[in-house]
Amino acid sequence: MTSQSQEIIAVLDGVHPEAFGGNEVERLQVRAAARRLLARVESPYERAWGFCFEHPVVFAALQTCIDVGLWKAWTILGGGEKSILDLVKLTNPAVETNLLPFNVVEETGEDTFKPTPFSLAIGDESTKVRPSLQAATNQYILAGHNLPKYIAKIGYTEPTDIMVNNHSDSDPDGLNFFGRLQESPSYFKAFTGHMEAWTAWKTPWTKVYDTDKLLEGAKLEDGSPFVVDVGGNTGIDISHVHAKHPDLPVGSLVLQDLPEIIVNAQVDKKITAMSHDFFLPQPVKGSRAYFMHAVLHDWPDEKAKHLLENTKDAMTKGYSKLFVYDIVLPPTGASISQTTMDVNMMSLLSASERTQSAWESLLADSGFKIIKFWPDPQQYEMVIEAEVA
């Protein structure tokens, strides 16, 4: 980090409400300047992320804690440091521990505005910002607003049903998340675009894990596959592998997803695009690597275990590796992006993000041993390297 960046961060971190001496005008002026700063330093997709993922579940979390009386009870006690178990004791009715967790355009004159990079990005189809926001309108926000009511309905227990859940409770036809995508082509298109933008925003997995290591001992001369991207959407992740290893033989790279997604995949001719439901047996046997990016977090443990076992059965012990690129919640200091995604998974899919110990348990129960966790430089996800136990 440069000294200039360190100086800027130090100045920003040094701003506290007490500095304004009770002058509300000055405080509001600095607040507005801080919002303008955020609008400048965030990328268009990061801004979209805030609107479509963070805001709805922050509201849902705040409202749920109001409904169970947490804020009031904590204040009556005078605040103070509390453990999560202490906080659970303050709720009524009691909740499970896992449940506690703009400047779009620029004004240039009276009734006169000019676009910002964010507003321009909304109008630019290639950025996928618009479908991200549309996906929020279609499903995320409605489910987020419904979550406090639904959690109350099920007695503040943790939802795990993939068919009857918060999304189906908020959907006009009672459909779960993926059921609505199948029934509504416009919803499906928006969601797919959002996933493309989200994946493109992240650090390529080939920069987190050095895939040159996989070439050592790889059996490619007989046509064996090198990497199978399971549930890889339209192919951004497998294309990262092709970009790093352009000389791989044809057929070495395989992209798999449902037929309605694969039909829209535009990948290099060296990449085999294959329709596959990952809850069915894996048809590609003996690949050097099987890769899953933001797949397992969509499913509660029972379904995730089924998916993993299908993959394990196709692997060659001692040769094949599994790579899971997903959020690994830290024991402390989880970011707002990680925590809001955790609540969104519960809101939309009765699923969740997992801690390191939860990943270790899931993979062990599915017949794997974890070799190493490789954190991405954005500190959002990790590549989990595993082998057949």
C-alpha positions in Angstrom: 0.0 0.0 0.0 1.4 3.4 -0.9 2.1 6.1 1.7 -0.6 8.3 0.0 -3.2 5.6 0.5 -2.2 5.0 4.1 -2.5 8.8 4.7 -5.9 8.9 3.2 -7.1 5.9 5.2 -5.7 7.4 8.4 -7.6 10.7 7.8 -10.8 8.8 7.1 -10.4 6.6 10.1 -9.7 9.6 12.2 -13.2 11.2 11.6 -15.5 10.8 14.6 -18.8 12.5 15.5 -17.2 14.2 18.5 -15.1 16.2 16.0 -18.1 18.4 15.1 -18.7 19.7 18.6 -22.5 19.3 18.2 -22.6 21.3 15.0 -25.2 19.3 13.0 -24.6 21.4 9.8 -21.0 20.5 9.6 -21.7 16.9 10.5 -24.2 16.5 7.7 -21.8 18.2 5.3 -19.1 15.7 6.1 -21.6 12.9 5.9 -22.6 14.0 2.4 -18.9 14.2 1.4 -18.3 10.7 2.7 -21.2 9.4 0.5 -19.7 11.1 -2.5 -16.4 9.5 -1.8 -17.9 6.1 -1.7 -19.7 6.7 -5.0 -16.3 7.6 -6.6 -14.2 4.7 -5.2 -16.7 1.9 -5.7 -17.0 0.1 -9.1 -20.4 0.2 -10.8 -20.9 -3.5 -9.9 -20.0 -2.9 -6.2 -22.6 -0.2 -6.1 -25.1 -2.5 -7.8 -24.2 -5.2 -5.2 -25.1 -2.8 -2.4 -28.5 -2.1 -3.9 -29.4 -5.6 -4.7 -27.8 -7.7 -1.9 -26.8 -5.6 1.1 -29.7 -3.1 1.6 -32.6 -5.6 1.6 -31.0 -8.0 4.1 -29.7 -5.2 6.4 -33.3 -4.1 6.6 -34.5 -7.6 7.2 -31.9 -8.1 9.9 -32.8 -4.8 11.6 -36.5 -5.5 11.5 -36.2 -9.1 12.8 -34.2 -7.9 15.8 -36.9 -5.2 16.4 -39.5 -7.9 16.3 -37.8 -10.1 18.9 -37.1 -7.1 21.2 -33.4 -7.3 21.0 -32.5 -3.6 20.6 -34.9 -2.5 23.4 -33.8 -5.2 25.9 -30.1 -4.4 25.2 -30.6 -0.7 25.7 -32.5 -1.2 29.0 -29.5 -3.2 30.2 -27.3 -0.2 29.4 -25.7 -1.8 26.4 -22.3 -3.2 27.0 -20.4 -6.1 25.4 -22.5 -9.3 25.0 -21.8 -12.7 23.6 -24.1 -14.1 21.0 -25.6 -16.4 23.7 -26.2 -13.4 25.9 -28.0 -11.7 23.1 -30.1 -14.8 22.4 -31.3 -14.6 26.0 -32.5 -11.1 25.4 -34.9 -12.1 22.6 -38.6 -12.8 23.0 -39.5 -15.2 21.6 -36.1 -16.9 21.7 -34.3 -17.3 18.4 -31.6 -19.8 17.3 -28.1 -18.4 17.3 -27.7 -18.6 13.5 -30.5 -16.1 13.1 -28.6 -13.2 14.8 -26.3 -12.1 12.6 -26.6 7.2 -3.9 -25.5 9.5 -6.0 -26.8 7.8 -9.1 -26.6 10.9 -11.2 -24.8 14.2 -10.6 -26.8 17.4 -10.2 -25.3 20.3 -12.2 -28.0 22.9 -11.7 -31.7 23.3 -10.9 -33.5 20.3 -12.5 -30.2 19.5 -14.3 -28.1 16.4 -14.0 -25.3 14.5 -15.7 -24.6 10.8 -15.6 -22.1 9.1 -13.3 -20.1 6.0 -14.1 -22.8 4.1 -12.2 -25.7 5.4 -14.2 -23.8 4.8 -17.4 -23.1 1.3 -16.4 -26.8 0.7 -15.8 -27.4 1.6 -19.5 -24.4 -0.5 -20.7 -25.6 -4.0 -21.3 -22.1 -5.4 -21.2 -21.6 -4.5 -17.6 -24.6 -6.7 -16.5 -25.4 -4.1 -13.8 -28.9 -3.7 -15.1 -29.8 -7.4 -14.9 -28.3 -7.4 -11.4 -30.6 -4.7 -10.3 -33.5 -6.3 -12.1 -32.8 -9.6 -10.3 -33.1 -7.7 -7.1 -36.5 -6.2 -8.1 -37.7 -9.6 -9.2 -36.7 -11.7 -6.2 -34.1 -10.5 -3.7 -35.9 -7.4 -2.3 -39.3 -9.1 -2.1 -37.8 -12.0 -0.2 -35.8 -9.7 2.0 -38.8 -7.7 3.0 -40.7 -11.0 3.7 -38.0 -12.5 5.8 -38.9 -11.0 9.2 -42.5 -12.2 8.8 -41.5 -15.6 7.6 -39.0 -16.1 10.4 -41.7 -15.2 12.9 -44.1 -17.7 11.3 -41.7 -20.6 11.7 -41.0 -19.7 15.3 -37.5 -18.2 14.7 -36.0 -21.5 13.8 -33.4 -21.8 11.0 -35.0 -22.6 7.7 -33.6 -25.6 5.8 -36.5 -26.7 3.5 -35.5 -26.0 -0.2 -39.1 -26.2 -1.5 -41.2 -24.5 1.2 -39.3 -21.5 2.5 -39.1 -17.8 2.7 -39.0 -17.4 -1.1 -42.0 -19.6 -1.7 -43.8 -17.7 1.0 -43.1 -14.4 -0.8 -43.7 -15.7 -4.3 -47.2 -15.1 -5.7 -47.5 -18.7 -6.9 -45.6 -20.3 -3.9 -42.6 -21.2 -6.0 -39.1 -21.6 -4.6 -36.2 -19.6 -6.0 -35.2 -21.9 -8.8 -38.8 -22.8 -9.5 -39.5 -19.2 -10.2 -36.5 -18.9 -12.5 -37.8 -21.9 -14.5 -41.2 -20.5 -14.9 -40.2 -16.9 -15.7 -37.7 -16.4 -18.6 -37.2 -12.8 -17.8 -36.3 -13.6 -14.2 -33.9 -16.3 -15.4 -32.2 -14.0 -17.8 -31.7 -11.3 -15.1 -30.4 -13.8 -12.6 -27.9 -15.3 -15.1 -26.7 -11.8 -16.0 -26.2 -11.0 -12.3 -24.2 -14.2 -11.8 -22.0 -13.3 -14.8 -21.3 -9.8 -13.4 -20.7 -11.2 -9.9 -18.2 -13.8 -11.1 -16.4 -11.2 -13.3 -16.1 -8.9 -10.2 -14.2 -11.5 -8.2 -10.6 -12.5 -8.4 -10.1 -15.2 -11.0 -9.5 -18.5 -9.2 -6.4 -19.1 -11.3 -4.8 -16.1 -9.5 -5.7 -17.5 -6.1 -4.5 -21.1 -6.8 -1.6 -21.7 -9.2 -3.1 -24.1 -11.7 0.4 -24.8 -13.1 0.6 -27.2 -10.1 -2.2 -29.3 -11.7 -0.2 -29.8 -14.9 2.5 -31.7 -13.0 1.5 -35.3 -13.3 -1.6 -34.5 -15.4 -2.6 -37.3 -17.8 -3.7 -35.4 -20.9 -2.1 -37.4 -23.6 -4.9 -40.0 -23.6 -7.7 -37.3 -23.8 -8.4 -37.2 -20.1 -10.0 -33.9 -18.9 -8.0 -31.3 -17.0 -10.7 -29.2 -15.3 -14.5 -29.8 -15.2 -16.3 -26.7 -14.1 -19.4 -28.0 -12.3 -22.4 -25.6 -12.4 -20.2 -23.1 -14.2 -22.9 -20.8 -15.6 -21.8 -19.4 -18.9 -18.2 -20.2 -18.5 -16.2 -17.3 -17.0 -14.2 -19.5 -14.6 -13.3 -22.2 -17.1 -12.3 -19.4 -19.5 -9.8 -18.2 -16.9 -8.2 -21.6 -17.1 -8.1 -21.5 -20.9 -6.5 -18.1 -20.8 -3.8 -19.3 -18.5 -3.2 -22.6 -20.4 -4.1 -21.9 -24.0 -2.1 -24.9 -25.3 -4.2 -27.5 -23.5 -5.6 -30.2 -25.9 -9.2 -29.9 -27.1 -11.5 -31.6 -24.6 -9.3 -30.9 -21.6 -11.7 -28.2 -20.3 -15.4 -29.0 -19.6 -18.1 -26.5 -18.7 -21.3 -28.0 -17.2 -24.6 -26.5 -16.3 -28.3 -26.9 -17.1 -29.4 -26.9 -20.7 -31.0 -23.5 -20.6 -27.8 -22.0 -19.4 -25.4 -23.9 -21.6 -27.3 -22.8 -24.7 -26.2 -19.2 -23.9 -22.5 -20.1 -23.1 -20.1 -18.4 -25.5 -16.7 -20.1 -24.8 -13.6 -21.0 -26.8 -14.0 -23.9 -29.2 -11.4 -25.8 -27.1 -13.9 -25.8 -24.1 -16.6 -28.5 -24.2 -19.9 -27.1 -23.1 -22.0 -29.9 -21.6 -25.5 -30.0 -20.2 -25.5 -31.7 -16.8 -27.6 -31.7 -13.6 -25.2 -32.0 -10.8 -27.7 -33.9 -8.6 -27.2 -36.7 -11.1 -24.1 -38.9 -11.4 -21.1 -37.0 -12.8 -20.6 -38.3 -16.4 -17.0 -37.0 -16.8 -14.7 -39.5 -15.0 -11.1 -39.1 -13.9 -10.5 -35.4 -14.4 -7.4 -33.9 -12.9 -9.7 -31.3 -11.2 -13.4 -30.6 -10.5 -14.2 -27.0 -9.8 -17.3 -25.5 -8.2 -17.7 -21.7 -7.8 -20.5 -20.4 -5.6 -22.4 -23.6 -6.1 -22.5 -25.3 -2.7 -23.6 -22.2 -0.8 -26.9 -22.4 -2.7 -27.8 -25.7 -0.9 -28.3 -26.8 2.7 -25.9 -29.6 3.9 -28.0 -32.6 2.8 -28.3 -31.4 -0.8 -24.7 -30.2 -0.9 -23.5 -33.6 0.4 -25.4 -35.3 -2.4 -23.7 -33.0 -5.0 -20.3 -33.6 -3.5 -20.8 -37.4 -3.4 -21.7 -37.4 -7.1 -18.5 -35.6 -7.9 -16.4 -37.8 -5.6 -17.6 -41.0 -7.4 -16.2 -39.7 -10.7 -12.8 -38.8 -9.2 -9.6 -40.9 -9.3 -8.3 -41.2 -5.7 -4.7 -39.9 -5.4 -5.0 -38.1 -8.8 -8.1 -36.0 -9.0 -8.6 -32.8 -6.9 -11.7 -30.9 -5.9 -11.6 -27.1 -5.8 -14.5 -25.2 -4.1 -14.4 -21.4 -4.6 -16.8 -20.1 -2.0 -17.1 -17.8 1.0 -15.4 -19.1 4.2 -16.8 -17.0 7.0 -14.0 -15.9 9.4 -14.5 -16.3 13.2 -14.3 -12.5 13.5 -14.3 -9.5 11.2 -16.6 -10.9 8.4 -17.3 -8.2 5.8 -20.7 -6.8 5.0 -20.5 -8.5 1.7 -20.0 -11.9 3.4 -22.6 -11.4 6.1 -25.3 -10.1 3.8 -24.7 -12.9 1.4 -25.2 -15.3 4.3 -28.6 -13.8 5.1 -29.5 -13.8 1.4 -28.8 -17.5 1.1 -31.2 -18.1 4.0 -33.8 -15.7 2.6 -33.8 -17.1 -1.0 -32.7 -20.7 -0.6 -32.8 -21.9 3.0 -29.1 -22.2 2.7 -26.1 -20.3 4.3 -22.5 -19.4 4.0 -20.2 -21.7 6.0 -17.4 -21.2 8.5 -14.1 -23.1 8.1 -15.3 -25.7 10.6 -18.6 -26.1 8.7 -16.7 -26.7 5.4 -14.5 -29.2 7.1 -17.5 -31.1 8.4 -19.4 -31.0 5.1 -16.4 -32.2 3.0 -15.4 -34.9 5.5 -19.0 -36.2 5.6 -18.9 -36.3 1.8 -15.7 -38.4 1.7 -13.1 -35.6 1.2 -10.0 -34.4 3.0 -9.1 -30.7 2.8 -5.6 -30.0 1.7 -5.5 -26.2 2.1 -7.6 -23.0 2.1 -6.4 -20.4 -0.4 -7.8 -16.9 0.4 -8.4 -14.5 -2.5 -6.8 -11.1 -2.2 -10.2 -9.4 -2.1 -10.8 -11.3 1.2 -14.3 -12.3 0.0 -13.9 -16.0 -0.9 -11.4 -18.8 -0.6 -10.4 -21.7 -2.9 -10.7 -24.9 -0.9 -8.4 -27.6 -2.2 -9.5 -31.1 -1.4 -8.9 -34.7 -2.3 -10.8 -38.0 -1.9 -10.2 -39.2 1.6 
